[in-house]
């Protein structure tokens, strides 16, 4: 089982290396515009979601000053 998991990891790393090596500018504009960290003092758009524990609405502005991680998950 460990050998199979290791082979899957190795194949994934080799595939990623191949894709990076052969990108040749494909999507370069997209990659250059990608920003992984928000600019300092950037204001996020308003967001309101229903809480799973009590059903009340939680807004992003209620959490000002606290770190927030949004994890979107889908099963398609």
Number of C-alpha atoms within 10 A of each C-alpha: 6 7 8 9 10 11 12 12 12 12 12 12 12 12 12 12 11 11 11 10 9 10 10 9 9 9 10 11 9 10 10 8 9 9 9 6 6 9 8 6 6 7 9 9 7 8 9 11 11 11 11 8 6 7 9 10 10 13 14 14 14 9 10 9 7 9 6 9 6 5 5 5 6 4 3 3
